[in-house]
């Protein structure tokens, strides 16, 4: 039997490539069995792609390090350290979104994740943001910024090319921005957290529009 490719992941690959978490990293020399004399100088950028749960590692060139830099790990799904090849156990974003600095094994190499970019930081702190922001107040803000809710619904339907009744998170954000609703980044993040109810990277936009329409 030939296993079928996961169609949903193929869709996420197409739509969600912009959702990427990034960290600056270095080798964890305490865990490396055969560290080279210059390995302490090497620095990396670790990227995790939510679209297909793949990981890529890039090594920027560092002066006087003796290494030219470039792709250290081609983008791919990475098995969790210590698992057998017969096991379907791969690194997920939850394996990387820990308090920094912290160590993680990627493709047989131990890395220390030193710091993350702003987007990743905001995602990690989403619980704090959600606790400070009322989703209802953001809904009211959107309601007040729209003269006609049908315009918002039509915008989502146009973006829903496959007519599934749902759009991916980057499309959801893009539609709201195109409607010029003056929703800031923290508010947008709170909306994404709230409306990605299945935690599959999609929003059922008709439910979203109906929630806005129900406000009086």
N, C-alpha and C positions, 0 to 999 in steps of 0.2 A: 504494500500500500504506500502511495506517495502522499505525504501530508499536504493538505491544501494551505496555501499562504493565507495569512489573516487579512481579510479584506479591509477590516476596520483600521488596522494599522497602516495600510496603504493610503487610506483616506487621511489619516492623521499626518502621514508623511507629507502629503500634498498641502494640507491646510495649516499645520501648526509648526512649521519649521522655524518660525520667528520666536517661538517660546524656547529659549535656551538659557540654561543656568551656567555661569562661568566662575571659576576660582583661579587665583594665583596659587601655585604649588611648588614644592621642592621635594627631593627625595627624602624619605625618612631613613637616615643613615643608621639609626639604632636598630632598624629591622632588616636592613640590607645585609646579606651574607657576604657579598663580594663587592663592596663599594670601592670605586676607583679614587685615586688621589684628587681628582678634579670634580668629582660628583657633587661635592658640597656647593660648588659655584653654579650648578645648573638650576635653571628656573623653568617653569612650565605653566601653560594655561590649560586647565581641564574644562571641557565643555560637555554638558549633558543636554541632550535633545529630547524634549518631552514628546515630540511627534512619534518617535519609534523606540524610545528608551535606549538610545545609542549614546556612546561616549567617544570623544575624540581628545587627544592630547597633543598640544603644539608646544614646541620648544623655541622660544624666541632666542635669537643670537645674543650671546653675552660676551662682551669684550674680554680678551685674555683668558677665556675659559677653555679654549682648545676645541670647542664644539661649534659647528656651523649653524646649528638650529634647524628648524623645519618640522615636518610632521613626525611626531614620536609614535603616535598611535592613530592609524587611519580610523575614521568614524565607523563604529561597529557596536553591536551589543556585546557586553562583557560579562562573562560568568563571574559569580561571586567567588571570592578567594576560598580555596579549599574544597570546592564542589567538583564532582566528577563530570567528565564530558557527557555522560549519559543523563545527567540531571539538567532539567530546564530551570535553572536558578540563576537569574541575571541581576546585575546591579540596577536598582531603580533610583529615582530621585530621593526617595526616603533614606537610602543608604548614604547619601551625600549631604543632605541638609541637616548637619549637626552643628553644635557649637564649635567655633573656630578658636585656635587652630586644632585640627584633629587629623588622625591618620586613616587612610583607606588603601586597600590593595586594588590596583587596576592592572589587569593583564599580567599578573606576576610581579609587579613592581610596587613597593610601598611608597606612598606619597603622603606628605603633610599638606593639607589644604590650609593655606595661610589667611586668605581674605577673599571675599566674593565681590562681584560687581553690584551696582545699586539695585538692579532688577531682582537679583537673587536674594539680596538682603531684604528687600521689601516683601518678597514671597515668604521668606523664612519668618518674618515678623507679622504675617498676615493675621494671626490670632489677636495680636495686640491692636492692630489697625481695626479689625472687625469689632473689637470690644469698645473702641472709642467712637466708631461711626455707626449711626443708625441707618440700616438699609431702607427703612420706611422714609426717613428724611431725604435720602437720595432719590427714592421713587417720587416723592413730592417735588423735588427739584426738577426732575425730568418732566413730570406732568406739567409743571408751570412753564417749562421752556418749549412746549409743543402746542401749536395751535390746532393741529389735527393728528390724532393718533393713527389714523389710517396711513399717513405718510410714513410713520415709523414702521408699521406693519408691512407696507409695500416695499420699503427699503430692505427689510429682512427677507422677504419673499424673493426679491431680485437677487439677493446674495446667496440664497439657498438653491444653488444650481441643480442639486440632485433631488430637490423637493422632498426632503426627509422630515421637515418640520423642526429641524434643529440646525444650528450653525456652530462652527468651532469658535473657540474663545477669541482668537485674533480677529475673526470676522465680526463677532459680537461687538468687540471694542471698536473696530473700524466703522461699523454702522453708526454707533452712538457718536463717535467723533465727527463723522460726516454730517450728522444732524446738528452740529454746533450747539451741544447742550451744556457746555461749560462744566463738564464733570472732570474733576481733577484726578490725579493719579491714584491717590489713596481711596477716593470714592469709587473709581473704576475697579480697583483691586477688590474692594469690599463687595461690589456687585458680582464680579467674577466668582468670588468665593461662595456667595450666596446662591447664584443661579446655576453653577456647575453642580447640580444636585446629585447627579449620578457619579460625579467625579471621574468622568470619562472624557473631559475636555470639550464638552458641548453644552449649549444652552437651548432649551425648548423655547423658542422666541415667542410663540403665541401665548404661552403661559406668562411670559414676562410682560408682553403688551397688555394682556388681560389684567394683570396685577396693577399696572399703571392706570388702566381705564377704570378700575374699581374705586379709585380714590375720589372722594367727593368733599 
